[in-house]
Amino acid sequence: MEFIKALPYVVGILATVVAGIKWLYGQIKEDRNHYEKLYQQKQAEVEELKDQLNEKEIEIVKLRASQKDAFFDGKGNHDDD
């Protein structure tokens, strides 16, 4: 008999707990989606920076190669006197 009187309270508590879990899950899911978008944006920035770095490295290699060409005239250092 006491159980029947307490049943509405138990159901109310369970409903509150379930609603709280659903709300918490929704918040976690929302945060996950938000941070996933931020992660994807940062990944795009990282890829852009990697591309820029690769371009700069290519420019450095070209500059070094042109400097070597400037100091090397193709003539050997021969003393044929």
C-alpha positions in Angstrom: 0.0 0.0 0.0 2.8 2.4 0.8 4.5 1.5 -2.5 1.4 2.6 -4.4 1.4 5.9 -2.6 5.0 6.5 -3.4 4.7 5.4 -7.0 3.9 8.9 -8.4 7.0 10.3 -6.6 9.2 7.5 -8.0 7.9 8.1 -11.5 8.4 11.8 -11.1 12.0 11.3 -10.0 12.8 8.9 -12.8 11.2 11.3 -15.4 13.3 14.1 -14.0 16.5 12.0 -14.1 15.7 10.9 -17.7 15.0 14.5 -18.8 18.3 15.6 -17.2 20.2 12.9 -19.0 18.6 13.8 -22.3 19.4 17.5 -21.7 23.0 16.8 -20.8 23.4 14.5 -23.9 22.0 17.3 -26.1 24.4 19.8 -24.6 27.4 17.5 -25.1 26.3 16.8 -28.6 26.0 20.5 -29.3 29.4 21.3 -27.9 30.9 18.4 -29.9 29.5 19.8 -33.1 30.7 23.3 -32.2 34.3 22.1 -31.5 34.3 19.8 -34.5 33.6 22.9 -36.7 36.3 24.8 -35.0 38.7 21.9 -35.5 37.9 21.7 -39.2 38.5 25.5 -39.5 41.9 25.2 -37.8 42.8 22.2 -40.0 42.0 24.3 -43.0 44.3 27.0 -41.6 47.0 24.5 -40.9 46.8 23.2 -44.5 47.0 26.7 -45.9 50.0 27.5 -43.7 51.7 24.2 -44.8 51.2 25.2 -48.4 52.7 28.6 -47.7 55.6 27.0 -46.0 56.2 24.6 -48.9 56.1 27.6 -51.3 58.7 29.5 -49.2 60.9 26.4 -49.0 60.8 26.1 -52.8 61.7 29.8 -53.1 64.6 29.3 -50.7 65.9 26.3 -52.8 65.6 28.4 -56.0 67.5 31.3 -54.4 70.2 29.0 -53.2 70.5 27.4 -56.6 70.7 30.8 -58.2 73.4 31.9 -55.8 75.4 28.9 -56.6 75.0 29.6 -60.3 76.2 33.2 -59.7 79.4 32.0 -58.1 80.0 29.2 -60.6 80.8 30.5 -64.1 81.4 27.1 -65.6 85.1 27.6 -66.1 87.6 25.5 -64.2 90.4 27.0 -62.2 93.2 25.9 -64.5 96.7 27.3 -64.5 97.7 26.6 -68.1 100.5 29.2 -68.1 
